[in-house]
């Protein structure tokens, strides 16, 4: 639909990056087939950067889990609050996913959370740059949108993550050819 309207796409880290790439390729093919130039995608992902890999992952596990509970509480996925609501069909289909993330047995919740964390950018600045390069190789974006504050993360930790990103990641994103936007396929 976005390609047919001549609009760009906003890719939110919800499925693995290779599957998202397939969607992006399909968007580009459709846009070109109707004579439109596809736009570069905007890519949104959660970020947890710390000097220590362990601290970054500990924060991500704890606070991302809280994020999913808050989203479910707000939208009512597991309560079926959006079933049949026009314009919220996608959200209504998320009921099973949110049940896995919020109300399933603990082992299933951990597995579902791990899936989403694997899509996120988590670790030391070096590890985060490696993950961003991996994403960039698939998406070719010229815009990343990072979420730093999630699920009750203390402000000081969110600020630290933001500061580390600004100091140690953004300069590389701006100047390294590996992060140059590209429109291909």
N, C-alpha and C positions, 0 to 999 in steps of 0.2 A: 504494500500500500504506500509506503514512504517513497519508494522509487517511482511509482506511477504519479505521485503528487509532486515529484521534483524536489522532495525534501531530503535532508540528511538523516542519518540514523544515530541513535544514542544507544550504545551498547553497555548494558549493565552486567557486571560479572555474576551471571546466574547459571550458565552452563559452561562446560570446558571450552577453552580458548580455540581449540580446533573446530568444534561445532559452531562456535560464534563466527569463525572464519568462513565456514560454509554458508552461513546466513548472509554474511557480508558479500561474498562472491555472487550469491543469488541476487541480492539487491543491486549490485553493479551490473549484472547481466540484464536484468529487467530495465534498469534506467537506460542503458545503452540501446536496448532493443526498441525503445520508443523515442530515441533521438535525444535523450537528456544526458548531461554529463553527471556521473555520480559524484557525490560529495564525500569528503573524508569523514570517517565516523568520529564521534566523541565517545571516549571510553571511560566509564566510571568504575572504580574499584575502591575497596577499603584498604587503608594503609596503616600499618603498625610498625614503626621504625624505632629501634633502640640501639644503643651501643652493644648490647648483649642480645644474641639470638634468642636465648632462653627467655629473657624478659619480654621481648617483642611477642613471642609465641604465647607465653603465659597470659599477657594482656589480651591478645587476640582471642584465645580460647574463652577466657572469662567474660569479656565484655561483648564480643560478637554474639555469644549465646544469649546474652541479655537483650541485644538488639532484636533478635528474632522473636523473643517473647513480647517485646514492646510492639513490634510491627503486628504480630498476631493479635495482641490485645486491642490495638487501634483499629485494624481492618476487620477483625472477627473472622479470619479465615477458618479456623477450626470450629467456630460456632455456626458457620454457614451464613454469616451476615450478608455476604455479597452475592449469594446465589440468586440469579434472576434479575440483578440490578443492571440496567442498561449502561453500557460503557465500562463496566467492571468485570467483563467476562474473563479476562486474563487473571485478574485477582481471584475470582471465584474458583478458577481451576487450580489455584495454589493451595487449596485446603489440605490435600494429601501431603504436600511438601512441608507445610507448617505443622501438621500433626507429627511428622517425623522429627521436626526440629524442637517441638515444645511439649508434646504430651505422650510420646511413645516411650517404651522402656529405655532406660539410660543408654544402653549400648547402641540402639538405633539412633538416638539423639546425637551421640558422639560421632557416629559415622556420617550422618547428614551434615553436622557442623563442619566436620573435616573436609567434606566436599567443597563447601563455600570458602573455608579458609585456604584451601589449595588454589582457589581462584584469586585470592587477595594477594597483596604485596606486603610480606611480613618478613622481618629479620633485621639484620644490620644494614647500614646504608649500601654496602657492597652487594649483599644478597638481594636487596630490593632493586638495585639497578639491574642485576641479572634477570630478575623476574620481569621487570619492565621491558627489558630488551626482548625477552621471550614473547611478551604480549605484543610489542611493537612489530616484531617479525610477522605476526599473524594479522594484525589490524591495520598497520600503516597509518596510524592516526596522527593528527597534528594537535590534538587536544586530549589531555588526560584530565579527568575530574577525580580528585582524591577525597575520600571521606576519612577524616582523622578522629572524629569524636563519635563514639558509639557505645550504647548500652551502659551508661553510667560511668564511663571511663573518667577518672579524675581530670580536671582541667589541666593540671600541671603535666600529666602524661600526654595528653593530646597536644599541648603546646610544645613539649619536648619533641614529639614525633614530627610535628609541623616544622620546627626549627631545624632538626636534622635533615629533613627533606629539602628545605630551602638552602641549607648550607652545603650539603653533600650530594644531593641527587639532582636538583633542578639545574645547576650549572652544566652538568653532563647532558641532561635531556636537551638543553638549549644548544649545546655546541658540538656534541658528538654526532657524526654522520650516521651512526647506527640508529639514531632516533629521528632521522629526517622523515618527514611525511612522504608517503608514496601512494599513488593510486595505480593499482595494477589489476590484472585479470579482468 
